[in-house]
Amino acid sequence: MSEETKFQPGDTVQMKSGGPIMTIVSSGSAASDCKWYSDENNRIQAESIENQCLMKVDYKPALP
């Protein structure tokens, strides 16, 4: 990854403090736009989150 962009679209991330697994939609030098599915609200959520708060995680969904 380049120095300017820590994450790439499609990367799966999680906040360092925990929480849902999210997908990077776009990423800049300071923050990334993330989307995730909320079971609590039964809908897709979106938020821009500072890169320093995120860590990349390996995610392999369970297939039925």
ZAKE-73420 format. One line per field, with one value per residue (C-alpha): residue in one letter; x, y, z. Coordinates in Angstrom, 1 decimal. Layout:
BEGIN
rest A|...
u X|...
v Y|...
w Z|...
REM end
This chain:
BEGIN
rest M|S|E|E|T|K|F|Q|P|G|D|T|V|Q|M|K|S|G|G|P|I|M|T|I|V|S|S|G|S|A|A|S|D|C|K|W|Y|S|D|E|N|N|R|I|Q|A|E|S|I|E|N|Q|C|L|M|K|V|D|Y|K|P|A|L|P
u 0.0|1.2|2.2|-0.7|-3.4|-3.3|-6.3|-7.7|-11.4|-12.6|-10.3|-12.0|-11.2|-12.3|-11.9|-8.9|-11.3|-13.6|-16.9|-18.3|-16.2|-16.4|-15.5|-13.5|-15.3|-12.7|-9.6|-7.5|-4.4|-6.3|-9.6|-11.5|-15.2|-16.5|-19.7|-21.0|-24.3|-25.9|-28.0|-29.3|-30.8|-31.3|-29.5|-26.2|-24.4|-21.8|-19.2|-15.9|-13.4|-9.9|-7.3|-5.4|-8.5|-8.7|-6.9|-7.0|-8.6|-8.9|-12.6|-13.9|-17.7|-19.2|-21.0|-24.3
v 0.0|3.5|5.9|8.2|5.5|2.9|0.9|0.0|-0.3|-3.8|-4.3|-5.6|-3.6|-3.2|-0.4|-1.1|-0.8|-3.6|-3.5|-4.8|-5.9|-3.2|-2.9|0.1|2.0|4.7|5.8|8.9|9.9|10.7|8.8|6.0|5.6|2.3|0.3|-2.5|-4.4|-3.7|-6.7|-4.3|-1.9|-4.4|-2.1|-1.0|1.7|4.0|6.3|8.0|6.9|8.1|5.6|5.6|4.0|1.1|-2.2|-4.6|-8.0|-11.2|-12.0|-15.1|-15.3|-18.7|-20.2|-22.0
w 0.0|-0.7|2.1|1.2|1.4|4.2|3.0|-0.4|-1.5|-0.6|2.4|5.5|8.7|12.3|14.8|17.1|20.0|18.5|16.8|13.5|10.5|7.9|4.2|2.9|0.2|-0.3|1.5|1.8|3.8|7.0|6.9|5.1|4.2|5.6|5.2|7.2|7.8|11.2|12.6|15.2|12.6|9.7|7.3|5.9|7.8|6.5|8.2|7.6|10.2|10.9|9.6|12.9|14.5|12.0|11.6|8.7|9.5|7.5|7.0|5.4|5.5|6.5|3.6|4.1
REM end
